[in-house]
């Protein structure tokens, strides 16, 4: 993610989601997968998240390195994010 977004960009995204949807009320994992691509282990977690003002599907992609997991991607999909 460092190659495509700065920490400031990610903070702006997080703040925009929070401003539109509010605080998280609940979040449940709906799907997950682990795989090895080009000798890199990846874990993807899909969360169905309910916020104060709407719902979203969030996908977190982590690169696994031994005991460490580093966030490599984040996607939020929500009609409420656009319409609120």
VEXKOL-718577 format. One record per residue: y, x, z of N, C-alpha, C in turn. Coordinates in pm, 1 decimal, padded with zeros to 6 digits, m for minus. Last residue first. Layout:
       n.y       n.x       n.z      ca.y      ca.x      ca.z       c.y       c.x       c.z
         Y         X         Z         Y         X         Z         Y         X         Z
...
This chain:
       n.y       n.x       n.z      ca.y      ca.x      ca.z       c.y       c.x       c.z
   00885.9  m02532.9   00198.3   00954.1  m02551.6   00327.8   01096.6  m02499.6   00321.2
   00765.5  m02461.6  m00042.5   00833.5  m02592.1  m00032.9   00908.2  m02613.4   00097.3
   00650.0  m02208.7  m00012.4   00744.5  m02232.3  m00121.3   00827.9  m02358.1  m00096.5
   00483.6  m02238.8   00202.6   00576.0  m02125.2   00201.9   00684.7  m02145.4   00097.2
   00320.6  m02446.3   00125.4   00421.8  m02471.3   00228.5   00524.7  m02358.0   00235.0
   00143.2  m02322.6  m00043.7   00240.4  m02413.8  m00101.7   00354.0  m02439.9  m00002.3
   00042.9  m01994.7  m00010.4   00078.5  m02114.9   00063.3   00178.0  m02198.0  m00014.9
  m00101.5  m01693.9   00041.8  m00098.4  m01800.4  m00056.2  m00072.5  m01930.8   00019.1
  m00053.8  m01351.3   00077.4  m00039.6  m01481.7   00141.9  m00023.7  m01586.0   00032.7
  m00211.9  m01041.6   00104.7  m00169.2  m01148.8   00016.4  m00160.1  m01275.8   00097.9
  m00224.9  m00693.7   00134.1  m00202.4  m00820.7   00202.9  m00153.7  m00921.1   00100.1
  m00392.5  m00377.8   00160.1  m00337.9  m00488.0   00082.9  m00325.4  m00613.1   00167.4
  m00469.1  m00185.8   00334.7  m00438.0  m00141.0   00199.1  m00378.1  m00252.4   00114.3
  m00488.0  m00078.0   00659.6  m00448.2  m00190.0   00575.5  m00403.3  m00137.6   00439.6
  m00764.9   00107.1   00755.7  m00623.8   00114.4   00719.7  m00591.3  m00000.6   00624.9
  m00978.1   00179.2   01010.6  m00954.2   00081.9   00904.1  m00804.2   00080.1   00878.8
  m01201.3   00429.7   01136.8  m01066.1   00381.4   01109.9  m01065.2   00279.3   00996.5
  m01441.6   00550.4   01164.2  m01410.0   00446.4   01262.5  m01272.1   00385.0   01239.2
  m01470.7   00613.3   00828.0  m01532.1   00639.1   00957.8  m01506.3   00523.6   01052.0
  m01262.6   00424.4   00680.3  m01284.7   00567.8   00682.2  m01339.8   00603.9   00819.2
  m01188.6   00156.0   00470.6  m01263.7   00202.5   00587.1  m01291.5   00351.7   00573.6
  m00912.0  m00028.5   00387.8  m00993.1   00085.3   00346.4  m01056.6   00139.4   00473.1
  m00874.4  m00383.5   00378.2  m00872.2  m00259.3   00454.6  m00958.0  m00154.5   00386.1
  m00687.4  m00663.0   00310.8  m00781.3  m00567.0   00253.2  m00763.0  m00434.4   00326.6
  m00646.5  m00998.9   00385.0  m00619.7  m00863.1   00431.7  m00727.4  m00772.5   00374.1
  m00506.7  m01297.8   00294.6  m00612.7  m01202.4   00263.4  m00566.3  m01063.3   00303.3
  m00445.9  m01625.4   00404.2  m00404.6  m01485.0   00407.9  m00526.0  m01397.1   00379.6
  m00331.8  m01933.2   00328.0  m00451.1  m01850.2   00318.4  m00402.1  m01706.4   00309.5
  m00146.8  m02156.1   00539.6  m00155.2  m02049.0   00439.8  m00294.5  m01988.5   00440.8
   00062.8  m02434.0   00639.0  m00064.6  m02362.1   00633.8  m00060.4  m02256.6   00524.6
   00343.2  m02518.3   00857.3   00260.8  m02524.7   00737.4   00134.0  m02442.5   00749.6
   00493.6  m02467.4   01082.9   00551.2  m02551.5   00977.4   00467.2  m02558.4   00851.0
   00341.9  m02309.2   01255.2   00415.2  m02423.2   01310.0   00460.0  m02521.0   01201.2
   00038.5  m02238.4   01069.8   00165.2  m02200.7   01130.9   00231.6  m02326.3   01187.3
  m00288.6  m02157.8   01033.4  m00197.8  m02269.7   01054.3  m00076.5  m02217.9   01129.8
  m00483.8  m01983.5   00800.1  m00388.8  m01976.6   00910.4  m00300.9  m02099.6   00914.3
  m00774.2  m01853.7   00714.7  m00703.4  m01980.5   00698.2  m00613.8  m01993.1   00820.9
  m00832.8  m01531.0   00588.1  m00801.2  m01613.4   00704.6  m00732.1  m01741.4   00660.1
  m01051.4  m01296.3   00472.4  m00970.8  m01411.5   00430.9  m00956.6  m01503.7   00551.1
  m01082.5  m00952.1   00440.4  m01091.9  m01064.5   00532.5  m00999.5  m01174.6   00483.8
  m01258.0  m00685.9   00305.9  m01157.9  m00789.1   00278.3  m01184.9  m00907.4   00370.3
  m01307.5  m00342.6   00311.8  m01337.3  m00469.3   00378.5  m01223.3  m00565.1   00347.9
  m01445.1  m00066.4   00137.0  m01338.9  m00165.6   00146.8  m01391.3  m00286.1   00225.2
  m01502.7   00274.3   00083.3  m01548.5   00151.5   00148.2  m01429.7   00060.5   00174.6
  m01524.2   00453.5  m00210.7  m01433.3   00410.0  m00104.6  m01484.7   00278.5  m00048.2
  m01661.7   00519.3  m00440.2  m01686.5   00599.5  m00319.3  m01588.3   00569.0  m00205.6
  m01590.6   00303.6  m00608.2  m01548.1   00441.1  m00638.8  m01552.8   00530.4  m00515.3
  m01642.8   00085.1  m00351.5  m01588.8   00094.6  m00485.8  m01535.4   00234.9  m00508.2
  m01836.4  m00103.4  m00152.3  m01804.7   00035.0  m00180.0  m01764.9   00043.8  m00326.3
  m01755.2  m00377.6   00070.4  m01814.3  m00316.4  m00047.4  m01772.3  m00172.0  m00060.8
  m01757.2  m00679.6   00238.2  m01748.4  m00534.5   00251.1  m01816.7  m00476.8   00128.3
  m01586.3  m00983.2   00308.5  m01679.0  m00905.6   00226.9  m01652.4  m00756.9   00250.1
  m01534.7  m01313.9   00428.0  m01519.3  m01169.2   00440.2  m01619.0  m01103.3   00345.7
  m01375.0  m01622.6   00511.7  m01459.3  m01541.9   00424.7  m01436.6  m01395.2   00456.2
  m01229.4  m01743.5   00704.0  m01303.0  m01830.6   00613.9  m01399.3  m01753.1   00524.6
  m01127.4  m01715.0   01033.1  m01180.1  m01642.1   00919.1  m01261.3  m01737.7   00832.0
  m00839.3  m01885.2   01143.1  m00984.7  m01877.7   01139.5  m01029.8  m01804.3   01014.9
  m00572.3  m01931.6   01358.9  m00619.0  m01861.2   01240.1  m00770.4  m01847.2   01249.7
  m00286.6  m02112.0   01482.5  m00428.4  m02076.8   01485.0  m00463.6  m02006.5   01354.6
  m00009.4  m02079.9   01483.5  m00071.9  m02168.4   01582.0  m00220.3  m02136.7   01595.9
   00239.3  m01842.8   01431.0   00099.9  m01877.8   01407.3   00050.5  m01966.4   01520.9
   00579.3  m01957.4   01384.6   00476.0  m01881.1   01454.2   00336.7  m01930.2   01416.7
   00716.0  m02028.1   01054.6   00717.5  m02023.2   01200.7   00604.2  m01938.7   01256.6
   00759.2  m02046.7   00780.2   00644.4  m02116.4   00837.9   00639.7  m02115.5   00990.6
   01001.5  m01911.9   00715.4   00963.2  m02036.1   00647.2   00859.0  m02116.3   00723.5
   01008.2  m01690.2   00884.7   01125.8  m01777.6   00876.6   01089.3  m01912.6   00814.8
   00757.0  m01571.1   00831.3   00787.1  m01624.5   00964.5   00905.1  m01721.3   00961.0
   00794.0  m01491.5   00566.1   00686.2  m01584.8   00600.3   00716.1  m01650.3   00734.2
   01009.1  m01313.0   00607.0   01026.3  m01429.6   00520.5   00919.1  m01534.7   00549.6
   00893.4  m01116.5   00770.4   01005.8  m01195.4   00821.0   01028.6  m01321.4   00738.4
   00703.6  m01013.1   00591.8   00660.9  m01073.2   00718.6   00769.4  m01162.2   00775.2
   00879.1  m00911.8   00395.0   00780.4  m01014.3   00362.3   00736.4  m01087.4   00488.3
   01020.5  m00718.5   00543.0   01092.3  m00830.1   00479.7   00997.2  m00944.2   00446.2
   00808.3  m00547.2   00605.2   00879.5  m00615.2   00713.8   00957.5  m00734.0   00658.7
   00749.2  m00452.9   00351.4   00649.7  m00532.2   00423.5   00712.5  m00608.0   00539.9
   00986.1  m00310.0   00299.0   00945.4  m00421.3   00212.4   00845.9  m00512.3   00283.2
   00974.2  m00114.6   00501.2   01085.1  m00211.3   00500.2   01051.7  m00332.7   00413.6
   00755.5   00031.1   00417.7   00746.5  m00041.6   00544.7   00856.6  m00147.3   00552.5
   00721.9  m00025.5   00062.5   00766.3   00050.7   00178.3   00745.3  m00032.1   00304.2
   00466.5  m00044.1  m00178.3   00559.7  m00113.7  m00089.2   00596.0  m00023.7   00028.1
   00301.8   00117.7  m00330.6   00367.3   00004.6  m00396.4   00468.9  m00068.0  m00308.9
   00195.4   00321.3  m00177.4   00237.0   00353.4  m00313.1   00317.0   00241.3  m00378.8
   00114.3   00204.9   00056.8   00231.2   00292.4   00062.0   00284.6   00324.9  m00076.4
  m00119.0   00082.2   00000.0   00000.0   00000.0   00000.0   00125.4   00086.7   00000.0
